[in-house]
């Protein structure tokens, strides 16, 4: 049986962007992954909200890792497409991105994602995502330059 937490945690730890953003995994289960993002002025845009790029990045990763929990053994995942709707400004002390698998096919997985903003104890949904994630064979060794680059 595959240890999903280990599978996702090991991959997540290799993501420089998530480390740069200060994001961390909070939950990994079959078909669902949660990623927390603390507020930082370094992630803000001109109005003081967390930048849409930071919010998009964490929910994209949450969807991708949710898909990874359903991917065939030996496969990795990459995002093929997503749509995100911002419902309100990203104002909060902390944010939680939740990715959930809606349908897992042989190579394509459809996920939904949401981001909640928390101020004190109460949270509000600030963004919704729908993503198509593709299962791919293991990529080339990270030390090698992929063909076409």
N, C-alpha and C positions, 0 to 999 in steps of 0.2 A: 504494500500500500504506500502511496506517495505521501510524504510529509509536506502538506501544502504550505504550512507556515515557513518551513525551511526553504522550500522552493522559491517562494515569493521574497522572503527576507534576503536571501543570498543575491537575487537579481536586483532588488531594490537598493542594496548597499553599494552596487556598482554604478548607480545613477548619480552623476555629479550634479545635475540640476536639482534633484530633490534635496541633496545636502546643501547646496547653495541657498535654496529657498528656506531651509530649516524645517522641511517637512519630515514626518516620520509615520511609519505604519502603526495603526492602533488595533486593527482587527483583520484577520485573514480567515476566511471560511470558504467552503465549496461554493463558488459562484459569486462571492461578495468580498470586497476589500474596502477598508476604511483607511484614509490617510489624513492626518492632522497637519494643519499649517498655523503656526502662531502669527499674530500680527507683528509686522516689522515696518518701520518707516522706510527701510531700504527696499521694500516691495510696493511702496505706494506710488500712485500717479499724482498728477498736479492738483487734484482736489482733496488728497489725503486718504482716498479709498485704496484698498489693495488693488493693484493693477490687474486688469482682465487677463493678461498673459500669465500671471502667477496662478490665478484661480483656474484658468483653463489647463495649465500644466498639471496641477494636482488632480483634477477630476479626470483628465485624460489618463494619467498613470493609474488611478483607482480603477477605471474601466479596463485598462490593459491588463492589470494584475488580476482582476476578477476573471477575465478571459483566460489568463494563463492557468488558473486553477482548473479549467475545463479542457485545456489543450491536450492533444495526444502526447504520450510520453516521448521525451526527446525533442519536442518542438518548443520554439520560442514564439513570441507574438510581437506584432507591430501594428500600429494604427493605420488603417487605410483611409478612414473618413470619419469626421464628426461634425455635429451641429451643436452649437451651444446657444442658449438663451439666458441673458442676464435679466433677472426679475427685479432687482433692486441693487443699489450700490453695495459694494463689499466693505461694510463697516462692521467691525467687531474686534473683540480681544483675541479670538481664535476662530479657526474655520475647520470644518470637517467635510472632506470629499468622500462620497460613498459611490462605489461602482458596483453594479449588479448585472449579472448575465441574464438576458431575457431569452436568448436562444443560442445554443451552441451547435453548430453544424460541424462537418468534418474539417473544413478549413476556415470558414467564416463564423465569427461570433458577434452577435448583436448585444450591445450593452446599453444600459441607461445609467446615468450618473446624476448626482445632485451635490450641491455644495451648500452647507448650512453655516451661517455666521452666528456666533455666540457672543452675547454681551451679558455678563453676569451668568445667570443660570439658564436664561431662555435663548432659544435658537430660532432663526428664520431661514427658510430656503432662499438663497440669493441667485442660484444658477442651476439650470438643467441641461444635461447633455444626452445626446444619442450618438453612439459610436459603433463603427464597424471595425472589428479587430481581425487580423489575418494570422493564422498559425503558419509559421515558416520553419523549415529545417534549421538546425543550428547554424548561426552565422559564422563567417570565417573567424579564425583566431584574432583576438583584439590587437595582437601585435603585428598583424599583417594588414596591408592596404587592400581593401576590397576592389575587385575589378570594376573599372569604370569611374574610379575616383581620381 
